[in-house]
Amino acid sequence: MSTVPPSGRSDDESASSLSDEQLEAFLREAAEGGGTATPKEPSARARMVARRLREEDEAARRAGGGRGGRGPGGKRKAQGPPPPPGWRTGPVGQEGNGGSRRRRVGAVIGVLVVAALAVVAVRPSLVLPGDAGGSEQSPLAAETARPTGAPGNPAESGRATREHPFRGSPAERWAEGADAIEIPEAKALSGMSEKDVAFALRRTKELLVAANLDPGVLRGERPDKALAVLDPKQPELLPKLRRSLRAPDEEHDPLKLFTRFDPDETRLAGDVVKVRGRMTLAAGEPGVVKVNADYTFVYPLVRADGDDGEVARTIVRRVLTLTLNDPERWNVTEGKLLVEKYFSEHGNTDCGIDDGYLHPRFSGDAVDGDPATGPRTDPYDRSEPLTGAESEECGRVTRT
């Protein structure tokens, strides 16, 4: 295949054999009778985490509290006041050759949200002297595999502010912006050269950045850079996307692929968007390489016309499979990507409003759109895949 490869080398993903989050999850399960096999990890580190867990449990018992329990399915269940309204799932549709899906989640941020967070993650890096009262915390290592469970709560809780818009959120320790989308090492696959595969990875990152991080797109402008990545020969895809941007409705929803906020309603609190996820490669048919992307974006927002200082966070998770096809074997446009499937989940946005924008909920806002009657979900939980088979009800989030 002949194509124009990107300049420079691709970034290598770095990771250890076992993350701190996985180690803590094991220790908690062991304490609760989980009975899983001991992970291969340095014993000194394990003892440190275990000691912190015991100290936290002892402190909680003295205060008359404790760590959150687990629900019927083995997931941690929140305690305290009921969580605010949540998410909605749209029906599976067909966009070109692949499926697409939108799942919305609306919630009110505020004291109730903070109080509903029952499980506190105890990590040595978060409880060292100097970290407890500040907003600067050590960043997480890059995600290299699907997490085993939802992330714990940060050491520092409380209301988000314009100066600290991610306070009280697991995203406070996530990487920022485009740098958080790390490109894995390329290798030859399915008859495609290493150079071609590197090109596919870079183009996938370009699409993710242009669709979810570009400041103009976030303000509702046309995502021309993202559209330029896609193959015009893929049946119906680009016409449907352009139609959704021109006249959005329930069937034609640009939020399935693009993140957009109404500039007359909200704006970003600062210029930082937190991102966490991973990108992986898979072989397709001869002359086809697949790139799977699974990323969660956290947007801190303030009212466009107010100076009350309140910050609301909207969480968007996107799961996509894109392909680069050899134009000598397939009827495709050289250098463009095809979309095999794309699913999305939107946390803290009003349900039942199909105007092409996400509408974050602030405390005290009147409930617009559909009421939240569906199940509860944690928008930070990346341990479950998005498949398009989730509930279509407008539900509730446990935190934002």
Salt bridges, closest charged atoms under 4 A:
ASP20 OD1 - ARG45 NH2 2.01
ASP20 OD2 - ARG123 NH2 3.23
GLU24 OE2 - ARG123 NH1 3.77
GLU32 OE2 - ARG67 NH2 3.79
GLU32 OE1 - ARG70 NE 2.66
GLU41 OE2 - ARG45 NH1 1.77
GLU55 OE1 - ARG52 NH1 3.61
ASP57 OD1 - ARG67 NH1 2.18
GLU58 OE1 - ARG61 NH2 2.99
GLU58 OE2 - ARG62 NH1 3.57
GLU95 OE2 - LYS256 NZ 3.84
GLU143 OE1 - ARG276 NE 3.90
GLU143 OE2 - ARG278 NH1 2.49
GLU143 OE2 - ARG382 NH2 2.77
GLU156 OE2 - ARG167 NE 3.00
GLU176 OE2 - LYS274 NZ 3.89
GLU206 OE2 - ARG202 NE 3.55
GLU206 OE1 - ARG203 NH1 2.76
GLU221 OE2 - ARG219 NH2 3.28
ASP224 OD1 - ARG222 NE 2.71
GLU236 OE1 - LYS240 NZ 3.66
ASP249 OD2 - ARG243 NH2 3.20
ASP249 OD1 - HIS252 ND1 3.11
GLU250 OE2 - ARG88 NH2 3.26
ASP253 OD2 - ARG102 NH1 2.24
ASP253 OD2 - ARG104 NH2 3.75
GLU265 OE1 - HIS359 ND1 2.86
ASP294 OD2 - ARG146 NH1 3.83
ASP294 OD2 - ARG317 NH2 2.81
ASP294 OD1 - ARG382 NH1 2.99
ASP308 OD2 - ARG303 NH1 2.57
GLU310 OE1 - ARG303 NH1 3.33
ASP326 OD2 - ARG329 NE 3.91
GLU340 OE1 - LYS290 NZ 3.11
GLU345 OE2 - ARG103 NH1 2.93
ASP350 OD1 - ARG361 NH2 2.57
ASP354 OD1 - ARG102 NH1 3.05
ASP355 OD2 - HIS359 NE2 2.85
ASP365 OD1 - ARG303 NH2 2.98
ASP378 OD2 - ARG399 NH2 2.76
GLU384 OE2 - LYS75 NZ 3.95
GLU390 OE1 - ARG101 NH1 3.34
